[in-house]
Amino acid sequence: MEHIVTVQDAVTAFADWIEPTDAELDAIEQEMPAILADVDLLDAQIITLDRTPTELDARRLRRALARVLAERAALANRTVTVSVPGGAA
């Protein structure tokens, strides 16, 4: 009987005892404003899928896109100033 290692790895990759590290949680926390901005943009896009966009919808899309771009720029500026442990750049 041959074992399919990739399937076994996929099953054990989501085991209960595997938790995100503190560094991963910190990275998620730093990216959270950008993630929420992306969610708002997706919500605005989903609203316009089944109907003709109104002026209010277009304004909502522009504001959501502007917020996404602003949050991504802020995230890029924050990550540039954060030093990497161990001196790696």
Biopython code that builds the backbone (N, CA, C, O; Angstrom):
import numpy as np
from Bio.PDB.StructureBuilder import StructureBuilder

atoms = [
    (1, "MET", "N", (0.847, -1.177, 0.000)),
    (1, "MET", "CA", (0.000, 0.000, 0.000)),
    (1, "MET", "C", (0.889, 1.236, 0.000)),
    (1, "MET", "O", (1.789, 1.367, 0.830)),
    (2, "GLU", "N", (0.633, 2.120, -0.919)),
    (2, "GLU", "CA", (1.393, 3.358, -0.999)),
    (2, "GLU", "C", (0.674, 4.456, -0.224)),
    (2, "GLU", "O", (-0.547, 4.598, -0.293)),
    (3, "HIS", "N", (1.458, 5.220, 0.508)),
    (3, "HIS", "CA", (0.888, 6.356, 1.230)),
    (3, "HIS", "C", (1.035, 7.605, 0.374)),
    (3, "HIS", "O", (2.084, 7.855, -0.219)),
    (4, "ILE", "N", (-0.008, 8.358, 0.326)),
    (4, "ILE", "CA", (0.038, 9.612, -0.419)),
    (4, "ILE", "C", (0.416, 10.692, 0.589)),
    (4, "ILE", "O", (-0.406, 11.122, 1.399)),
    (5, "VAL", "N", (1.645, 11.113, 0.526)),
    (5, "VAL", "CA", (2.181, 12.041, 1.520)),
    (5, "VAL", "C", (1.516, 13.405, 1.427)),
    (5, "VAL", "O", (1.259, 14.033, 2.455)),
    (6, "THR", "N", (1.233, 13.874, 0.226)),
    (6, "THR", "CA", (0.648, 15.207, 0.096)),
    (6, "THR", "C", (-0.726, 15.274, 0.744)),
    (6, "THR", "O", (-1.073, 16.292, 1.343)),
    (7, "VAL", "N", (-1.508, 14.219, 0.638)),
    (7, "VAL", "CA", (-2.815, 14.198, 1.288)),
    (7, "VAL", "C", (-2.638, 14.156, 2.797)),
    (7, "VAL", "O", (-3.361, 14.836, 3.524)),
    (8, "GLN", "N", (-1.689, 13.369, 3.272)),
    (8, "GLN", "CA", (-1.445, 13.280, 4.701)),
    (8, "GLN", "C", (-0.983, 14.626, 5.242)),
    (8, "GLN", "O", (-1.415, 15.044, 6.317)),
    (9, "ASP", "N", (-0.103, 15.311, 4.500)),
    (9, "ASP", "CA", (0.355, 16.621, 4.937)),
    (9, "ASP", "C", (-0.797, 17.621, 4.955)),
    (9, "ASP", "O", (-0.881, 18.454, 5.858)),
    (10, "ALA", "N", (-1.672, 17.546, 3.978)),
    (10, "ALA", "CA", (-2.805, 18.463, 3.934)),
    (10, "ALA", "C", (-3.741, 18.234, 5.107)),
    (10, "ALA", "O", (-4.309, 19.189, 5.638)),
    (11, "VAL", "N", (-3.909, 16.994, 5.517)),
    (11, "VAL", "CA", (-4.786, 16.684, 6.641)),
    (11, "VAL", "C", (-4.149, 17.126, 7.956)),
    (11, "VAL", "O", (-4.824, 17.711, 8.803)),
    (12, "THR", "N", (-2.871, 16.856, 8.132)),
    (12, "THR", "CA", (-2.226, 17.211, 9.400)),
    (12, "THR", "C", (-1.871, 18.688, 9.480)),
    (12, "THR", "O", (-1.562, 19.183, 10.564)),
    (13, "ALA", "N", (-1.907, 19.403, 8.362)),
    (13, "ALA", "CA", (-1.578, 20.824, 8.399)),
    (13, "ALA", "C", (-2.616, 21.618, 9.181)),
    (13, "ALA", "O", (-2.322, 22.711, 9.667)),
    (14, "PHE", "N", (-3.814, 21.088, 9.307)),
    (14, "PHE", "CA", (-4.867, 21.791, 10.018)),
    (14, "PHE", "C", (-5.206, 21.123, 11.349)),
    (14, "PHE", "O", (-6.349, 21.180, 11.802)),
    (15, "ALA", "N", (-4.228, 20.502, 11.964)),
    (15, "ALA", "CA", (-4.455, 19.830, 13.240)),
    (15, "ALA", "C", (-4.704, 20.860, 14.340)),
    (15, "ALA", "O", (-4.323, 22.024, 14.217)),
    (16, "ASP", "N", (-5.353, 20.410, 15.418)),
    (16, "ASP", "CA", (-5.707, 21.301, 16.521)),
    (16, "ASP", "C", (-4.488, 21.929, 17.186)),
    (16, "ASP", "O", (-4.556, 23.074, 17.635)),
    (17, "TRP", "N", (-3.393, 21.214, 17.258)),
    (17, "TRP", "CA", (-2.244, 21.679, 18.016)),
    (17, "TRP", "C", (-1.396, 22.692, 17.265)),
    (17, "TRP", "O", (-0.459, 23.250, 17.836)),
    (18, "ILE", "N", (-1.703, 22.940, 16.005)),
    (18, "ILE", "CA", (-0.948, 23.932, 15.247)),
    (18, "ILE", "C", (-1.645, 25.282, 15.411)),
    (18, "ILE", "O", (-2.780, 25.461, 14.970)),
    (19, "GLU", "N", (-0.971, 26.204, 16.032)),
    (19, "GLU", "CA", (-1.498, 27.537, 16.273)),
    (19, "GLU", "C", (-0.586, 28.560, 15.612)),
    (19, "GLU", "O", (0.602, 28.295, 15.430)),
    (20, "PRO", "N", (-1.118, 29.724, 15.249)),
    (20, "PRO", "CA", (-0.244, 30.761, 14.694)),
    (20, "PRO", "C", (0.722, 31.275, 15.760)),
    (20, "PRO", "O", (0.394, 31.332, 16.945)),
    (21, "THR", "N", (1.896, 31.638, 15.318)),
    (21, "THR", "CA", (2.892, 32.159, 16.250)),
    (21, "THR", "C", (2.548, 33.605, 16.599)),
    (21, "THR", "O", (1.693, 34.227, 15.968)),
    (22, "ASP", "N", (3.226, 34.118, 17.603)),
    (22, "ASP", "CA", (3.009, 35.510, 17.997)),
    (22, "ASP", "C", (3.380, 36.461, 16.865)),
    (22, "ASP", "O", (2.722, 37.482, 16.666)),
    (23, "ALA", "N", (4.427, 36.127, 16.129)),
    (23, "ALA", "CA", (4.839, 36.975, 15.005)),
    (23, "ALA", "C", (3.770, 36.987, 13.914)),
    (23, "ALA", "O", (3.502, 38.034, 13.326)),
    (24, "GLU", "N", (3.159, 35.834, 13.639)),
    (24, "GLU", "CA", (2.102, 35.773, 12.636)),
    (24, "GLU", "C", (0.871, 36.560, 13.082)),
    (24, "GLU", "O", (0.247, 37.250, 12.277)),
    (25, "LEU", "N", (0.528, 36.458, 14.352)),
    (25, "LEU", "CA", (-0.606, 37.220, 14.873)),
    (25, "LEU", "C", (-0.331, 38.718, 14.824)),
    (25, "LEU", "O", (-1.232, 39.501, 14.525)),
    (26, "ASP", "N", (0.902, 39.125, 15.114)),
    (26, "ASP", "CA", (1.269, 40.539, 15.025)),
    (26, "ASP", "C", (1.177, 41.038, 13.589)),
    (26, "ASP", "O", (0.723, 42.156, 13.342)),
    (27, "ALA", "N", (1.610, 40.203, 12.638)),
    (27, "ALA", "CA", (1.539, 40.588, 11.224)),
    (27, "ALA", "C", (0.080, 40.746, 10.786)),
    (27, "ALA", "O", (-0.249, 41.673, 10.046)),
    (28, "ILE", "N", (-0.781, 39.856, 11.236)),
    (28, "ILE", "CA", (-2.203, 39.951, 10.906)),
    (28, "ILE", "C", (-2.788, 41.212, 11.517)),
    (28, "ILE", "O", (-3.577, 41.910, 10.879)),
    (29, "GLU", "N", (-2.403, 41.502, 12.745)),
    (29, "GLU", "CA", (-2.900, 42.691, 13.433)),
    (29, "GLU", "C", (-2.482, 43.965, 12.696)),
    (29, "GLU", "O", (-3.264, 44.910, 12.591)),
    (30, "GLN", "N", (-1.252, 43.987, 12.189)),
    (30, "GLN", "CA", (-0.792, 45.161, 11.438)),
    (30, "GLN", "C", (-1.519, 45.293, 10.109)),
    (30, "GLN", "O", (-1.747, 46.409, 9.643)),
    (31, "GLU", "N", (-1.883, 44.192, 9.498)),
    (31, "GLU", "CA", (-2.553, 44.214, 8.197)),
    (31, "GLU", "C", (-4.068, 44.361, 8.316)),
    (31, "GLU", "O", (-4.746, 44.515, 7.301)),
    (32, "MET", "N", (-4.611, 44.317, 9.529)),
    (32, "MET", "CA", (-6.062, 44.332, 9.708)),
    (32, "MET", "C", (-6.748, 45.553, 9.088)),
    (32, "MET", "O", (-7.799, 45.374, 8.472)),
    (33, "PRO", "N", (-6.232, 46.778, 9.205)),
    (33, "PRO", "CA", (-6.926, 47.897, 8.537)),
    (33, "PRO", "C", (-7.007, 47.714, 7.020)),
    (33, "PRO", "O", (-8.026, 48.052, 6.418)),
    (34, "ALA", "N", (-5.968, 47.193, 6.401)),
    (34, "ALA", "CA", (-5.994, 46.949, 4.955)),
    (34, "ALA", "C", (-6.976, 45.833, 4.618)),
    (34, "ALA", "O", (-7.675, 45.903, 3.606)),
    (35, "ILE", "N", (-7.030, 44.814, 5.452)),
    (35, "ILE", "CA", (-7.970, 43.708, 5.225)),
    (35, "ILE", "C", (-9.404, 44.215, 5.313)),
    (35, "ILE", "O", (-10.236, 43.870, 4.474)),
    (36, "LEU", "N", (-9.699, 45.028, 6.319)),
    (36, "LEU", "CA", (-11.051, 45.560, 6.476)),
    (36, "LEU", "C", (-11.415, 46.502, 5.330)),
    (36, "LEU", "O", (-12.568, 46.540, 4.902)),
    (37, "ALA", "N", (-10.449, 47.252, 4.837)),
    (37, "ALA", "CA", (-10.709, 48.122, 3.681)),
    (37, "ALA", "C", (-11.029, 47.277, 2.448)),
    (37, "ALA", "O", (-11.916, 47.625, 1.669)),
    (38, "ASP", "N", (-10.308, 46.166, 2.271)),
    (38, "ASP", "CA", (-10.600, 45.256, 1.155)),
    (38, "ASP", "C", (-11.997, 44.663, 1.278)),
    (38, "ASP", "O", (-12.697, 44.508, 0.278)),
    (39, "VAL", "N", (-12.402, 44.336, 2.488)),
    (39, "VAL", "CA", (-13.747, 43.785, 2.710)),
    (39, "VAL", "C", (-14.805, 44.821, 2.361)),
    (39, "VAL", "O", (-15.816, 44.493, 1.740)),
    (40, "ASP", "N", (-14.577, 46.086, 2.760)),
    (40, "ASP", "CA", (-15.531, 47.143, 2.417)),
    (40, "ASP", "C", (-15.631, 47.338, 0.905)),
    (40, "ASP", "O", (-16.720, 47.556, 0.375)),
    (41, "LEU", "N", (-14.499, 47.259, 0.218)),
    (41, "LEU", "CA", (-14.522, 47.380, -1.246)),
    (41, "LEU", "C", (-15.288, 46.220, -1.863)),
    (41, "LEU", "O", (-16.083, 46.424, -2.781)),
    (42, "LEU", "N", (-15.061, 45.014, -1.376)),
    (42, "LEU", "CA", (-15.802, 43.859, -1.892)),
    (42, "LEU", "C", (-17.296, 44.001, -1.644)),
    (42, "LEU", "O", (-18.104, 43.661, -2.508)),
    (43, "ASP", "N", (-17.670, 44.504, -0.464)),
    (43, "ASP", "CA", (-19.086, 44.724, -0.175)),
    (43, "ASP", "C", (-19.698, 45.711, -1.161)),
    (43, "ASP", "O", (-20.802, 45.496, -1.662)),
    (44, "ALA", "N", (-18.976, 46.795, -1.437)),
    (44, "ALA", "CA", (-19.478, 47.793, -2.383)),
    (44, "ALA", "C", (-19.590, 47.203, -3.783)),
    (44, "ALA", "O", (-20.531, 47.519, -4.511)),
    (45, "GLN", "N", (-18.648, 46.354, -4.169)),
    (45, "GLN", "CA", (-18.713, 45.728, -5.488)),
    (45, "GLN", "C", (-19.846, 44.712, -5.575)),
    (45, "GLN", "O", (-20.516, 44.614, -6.603)),
    (46, "ILE", "N", (-20.059, 43.965, -4.511)),
    (46, "ILE", "CA", (-21.129, 42.959, -4.503)),
    (46, "ILE", "C", (-22.495, 43.626, -4.618)),
    (46, "ILE", "O", (-23.390, 43.093, -5.273)),
    (47, "ILE", "N", (-22.662, 44.780, -3.992)),
    (47, "ILE", "CA", (-23.939, 45.483, -4.058)),
    (47, "ILE", "C", (-24.299, 45.826, -5.493)),
    (47, "ILE", "O", (-25.471, 45.804, -5.869)),
    (48, "THR", "N", (-23.290, 46.143, -6.291)),
    (48, "THR", "CA", (-23.566, 46.590, -7.664)),
    (48, "THR", "C", (-23.638, 45.450, -8.674)),
    (48, "THR", "O", (-23.841, 45.702, -9.862)),
    (49, "LEU", "N", (-23.477, 44.215, -8.239)),
    (49, "LEU", "CA", (-23.472, 43.097, -9.187)),
    (49, "LEU", "C", (-24.816, 42.860, -9.858)),
    (49, "LEU", "O", (-24.860, 42.578, -11.055)),
    (50, "ASP", "N", (-25.891, 42.965, -9.132)),
    (50, "ASP", "CA", (-27.184, 42.566, -9.675)),
    (50, "ASP", "C", (-28.061, 43.740, -10.098)),
    (50, "ASP", "O", (-29.254, 43.563, -10.345)),
    (51, "ARG", "N", (-27.487, 44.923, -10.182)),
    (51, "ARG", "CA", (-28.274, 46.072, -10.613)),
    (51, "ARG", "C", (-27.362, 47.099, -11.275)),
    (51, "ARG", "O", (-26.136, 47.010, -11.199)),
    (52, "THR", "N", (-27.976, 48.048, -11.908)),
    (52, "THR", "CA", (-27.220, 49.149, -12.504)),
    (52, "THR", "C", (-26.768, 50.067, -11.376)),
    (52, "THR", "O", (-27.594, 50.511, -10.579)),
    (53, "PRO", "N", (-25.474, 50.359, -11.293)),
    (53, "PRO", "CA", (-24.987, 51.207, -10.198)),
    (53, "PRO", "C", (-25.570, 52.615, -10.265)),
    (53, "PRO", "O", (-25.612, 53.239, -11.326)),
    (54, "THR", "N", (-26.011, 53.093, -9.127)),
    (54, "THR", "CA", (-26.508, 54.462, -9.021)),
    (54, "THR", "C", (-25.331, 55.379, -8.702)),
    (54, "THR", "O", (-24.200, 54.923, -8.538)),
    (55, "GLU", "N", (-25.611, 56.663, -8.619)),
    (55, "GLU", "CA", (-24.561, 57.620, -8.252)),
    (55, "GLU", "C", (-24.048, 57.332, -6.843)),
    (55, "GLU", "O", (-22.855, 57.467, -6.573)),
    (56, "LEU", "N", (-24.942, 56.938, -5.958)),
    (56, "LEU", "CA", (-24.533, 56.588, -4.592)),
    (56, "LEU", "C", (-23.614, 55.364, -4.598)),
    (56, "LEU", "O", (-22.631, 55.322, -3.859)),
    (57, "ASP", "N", (-23.934, 54.372, -5.427)),
    (57, "ASP", "CA", (-23.083, 53.186, -5.546)),
    (57, "ASP", "C", (-21.705, 53.555, -6.088)),
    (57, "ASP", "O", (-20.688, 53.067, -5.595)),
    (58, "ALA", "N", (-21.676, 54.407, -7.093)),
    (58, "ALA", "CA", (-20.398, 54.832, -7.669)),
    (58, "ALA", "C", (-19.563, 55.576, -6.631)),
    (58, "ALA", "O", (-18.350, 55.384, -6.545)),
    (59, "ARG", "N", (-20.212, 56.417, -5.856)),
    (59, "ARG", "CA", (-19.505, 57.150, -4.790)),
    (59, "ARG", "C", (-18.976, 56.186, -3.733)),
    (59, "ARG", "O", (-17.849, 56.332, -3.258)),
    (60, "ARG", "N", (-19.796, 55.199, -3.367)),
    (60, "ARG", "CA", (-19.376, 54.197, -2.382)),
    (60, "ARG", "C", (-18.162, 53.415, -2.895)),
    (60, "ARG", "O", (-17.228, 53.147, -2.140)),
    (61, "LEU", "N", (-18.183, 53.054, -4.176)),
    (61, "LEU", "CA", (-17.050, 52.334, -4.765)),
    (61, "LEU", "C", (-15.787, 53.194, -4.769)),
    (61, "LEU", "O", (-14.706, 52.713, -4.431)),
    (62, "ARG", "N", (-15.923, 54.469, -5.151)),
    (62, "ARG", "CA", (-14.751, 55.356, -5.168)),
    (62, "ARG", "C", (-14.163, 55.530, -3.775)),
    (62, "ARG", "O", (-12.945, 55.494, -3.599)),
    (63, "ARG", "N", (-15.032, 55.720, -2.784)),
    (63, "ARG", "CA", (-14.544, 55.889, -1.411)),
    (63, "ARG", "C", (-13.879, 54.620, -0.900)),
    (63, "ARG", "O", (-12.842, 54.685, -0.240)),
    (64, "ALA", "N", (-14.466, 53.473, -1.200)),
    (64, "ALA", "CA", (-13.886, 52.204, -0.751)),
    (64, "ALA", "C", (-12.540, 51.966, -1.422)),
    (64, "ALA", "O", (-11.598, 51.511, -0.774)),
    (65, "LEU", "N", (-12.442, 52.268, -2.708)),
    (65, "LEU", "CA", (-11.173, 52.097, -3.405)),
    (65, "LEU", "C", (-10.119, 53.062, -2.868)),
    (65, "LEU", "O", (-8.957, 52.691, -2.701)),
    (66, "ALA", "N", (-10.522, 54.286, -2.603)),
    (66, "ALA", "CA", (-9.581, 55.264, -2.032)),
    (66, "ALA", "C", (-9.097, 54.803, -0.664)),
    (66, "ALA", "O", (-7.924, 54.967, -0.328)),
    (67, "ARG", "N", (-10.003, 54.224, 0.126)),
    (67, "ARG", "CA", (-9.599, 53.732, 1.449)),
    (67, "ARG", "C", (-8.635, 52.556, 1.325)),
    (67, "ARG", "O", (-7.672, 52.460, 2.086)),
    (68, "VAL", "N", (-8.889, 51.657, 0.367)),
    (68, "VAL", "CA", (-7.992, 50.523, 0.146)),
    (68, "VAL", "C", (-6.603, 51.022, -0.220)),
    (68, "VAL", "O", (-5.606, 50.563, 0.337)),
    (69, "LEU", "N", (-6.540, 51.955, -1.148)),
    (69, "LEU", "CA", (-5.243, 52.474, -1.569)),
    (69, "LEU", "C", (-4.521, 53.185, -0.426)),
    (69, "LEU", "O", (-3.308, 53.041, -0.272)),
    (70, "ALA", "N", (-5.261, 53.949, 0.373)),
    (70, "ALA", "CA", (-4.656, 54.649, 1.502)),
    (70, "ALA", "C", (-4.138, 53.668, 2.553)),
    (70, "ALA", "O", (-3.050, 53.857, 3.098)),
    (71, "GLU", "N", (-4.910, 52.628, 2.836)),
    (71, "GLU", "CA", (-4.486, 51.645, 3.833)),
    (71, "GLU", "C", (-3.285, 50.836, 3.344)),
    (71, "GLU", "O", (-2.388, 50.517, 4.125)),
    (72, "ARG", "N", (-3.269, 50.508, 2.058)),
    (72, "ARG", "CA", (-2.115, 49.772, 1.518)),
    (72, "ARG", "C", (-0.859, 50.623, 1.544)),
    (72, "ARG", "O", (0.228, 50.122, 1.828)),
    (73, "ALA", "N", (-1.005, 51.921, 1.245)),
    (73, "ALA", "CA", (0.148, 52.824, 1.316)),
    (73, "ALA", "C", (0.627, 52.959, 2.756)),
    (73, "ALA", "O", (1.830, 52.945, 3.016)),
    (74, "ALA", "N", (-0.307, 53.088, 3.690)),
    (74, "ALA", "CA", (0.061, 53.187, 5.101)),
    (74, "ALA", "C", (0.736, 51.903, 5.579)),
    (74, "ALA", "O", (1.700, 51.951, 6.343)),
    (75, "LEU", "N", (0.231, 50.764, 5.130)),
    (75, "LEU", "CA", (0.834, 49.482, 5.500)),
    (75, "LEU", "C", (2.242, 49.367, 4.929)),
    (75, "LEU", "O", (3.156, 48.906, 5.612)),
    (76, "ALA", "N", (2.417, 49.781, 3.689)),
    (76, "ALA", "CA", (3.747, 49.731, 3.083)),
    (76, "ALA", "C", (4.712, 50.646, 3.835)),
    (76, "ALA", "O", (5.875, 50.292, 4.031)),
    (77, "ASN", "N", (4.242, 51.807, 4.253)),
    (77, "ASN", "CA", (5.100, 52.719, 5.004)),
    (77, "ASN", "C", (5.432, 52.171, 6.385)),
    (77, "ASN", "O", (6.541, 52.366, 6.883)),
    (78, "ARG", "N", (4.473, 51.487, 7.006)),
    (78, "ARG", "CA", (4.731, 50.898, 8.324)),
    (78, "ARG", "C", (5.716, 49.741, 8.229)),
    (78, "ARG", "O", (6.588, 49.604, 9.087)),
    (79, "THR", "N", (5.593, 48.910, 7.205)),
    (79, "THR", "CA", (6.463, 47.733, 7.109)),
    (79, "THR", "C", (7.887, 48.124, 6.730)),
    (79, "THR", "O", (8.826, 47.392, 7.042)),
    (80, "VAL", "N", (8.064, 49.252, 6.071)),
    (80, "VAL", "CA", (9.397, 49.709, 5.719)),
    (80, "VAL", "C", (10.151, 50.121, 6.971)),
    (80, "VAL", "O", (11.357, 49.896, 7.073)),
    (81, "THR", "N", (9.447, 50.726, 7.929)),
    (81, "THR", "CA", (10.121, 51.204, 9.132)),
    (81, "THR", "C", (10.322, 50.129, 10.182)),
    (81, "THR", "O", (11.095, 50.328, 11.119)),
    (82, "VAL", "N", (9.639, 48.980, 10.050)),
    (82, "VAL", "CA", (9.783, 47.895, 11.013)),
    (82, "VAL", "C", (11.081, 47.147, 10.721)),
    (82, "VAL", "O", (11.333, 46.752, 9.583)),
    (83, "SER", "N", (11.894, 46.957, 11.743)),
    (83, "SER", "CA", (13.147, 46.235, 11.536)),
    (83, "SER", "C", (12.905, 44.740, 11.666)),
    (83, "SER", "O", (12.064, 44.307, 12.453)),
    (84, "VAL", "N", (13.634, 43.965, 10.900)),
    (84, "VAL", "CA", (13.508, 42.524, 10.908)),
    (84, "VAL", "C", (14.464, 41.967, 11.961)),
    (84, "VAL", "O", (15.637, 42.338, 11.972)),
    (85, "PRO", "N", (13.993, 41.089, 12.847)),
    (85, "PRO", "CA", (14.873, 40.517, 13.859)),
    (85, "PRO", "C", (16.006, 39.716, 13.213)),
    (85, "PRO", "O", (15.805, 39.052, 12.197)),
    (86, "GLY", "N", (17.166, 39.784, 13.798)),
    (86, "GLY", "CA", (18.296, 39.025, 13.293)),
    (86, "GLY", "C", (19.133, 39.790, 12.284)),
    (86, "GLY", "O", (20.119, 39.261, 11.770)),
    (87, "GLY", "N", (18.755, 41.020, 11.996)),
    (87, "GLY", "CA", (19.541, 41.844, 11.099)),
    (87, "GLY", "C", (19.332, 41.555, 9.632)),
    (87, "GLY", "O", (20.039, 42.118, 8.796)),
    (88, "ALA", "N", (18.380, 40.691, 9.284)),
    (88, "ALA", "CA", (18.122, 40.410, 7.865)),
    (88, "ALA", "C", (17.326, 41.556, 7.280)),
    (88, "ALA", "O", (16.467, 42.129, 7.949)),
    (89, "ALA", "N", (17.604, 41.885, 6.057)),
    (89, "ALA", "CA", (16.875, 42.991, 5.419)),
    (89, "ALA", "C", (16.114, 42.506, 4.214)),
    (89, "ALA", "O", (15.442, 43.294, 3.550)),
]
sb = StructureBuilder()
sb.init_structure("model")
sb.init_model(0)
sb.init_chain("A")
sb.init_seg("    ")
for serial, (resi, resn, name, xyz) in enumerate(atoms, 1):
    if name == "N":
        sb.init_residue(resn, " ", resi, " ")
    sb.init_atom(name, np.array(xyz, "f"), 0.0, 1.0, " ", f" {name:<3s}", serial, name[0])
structure = sb.get_structure()
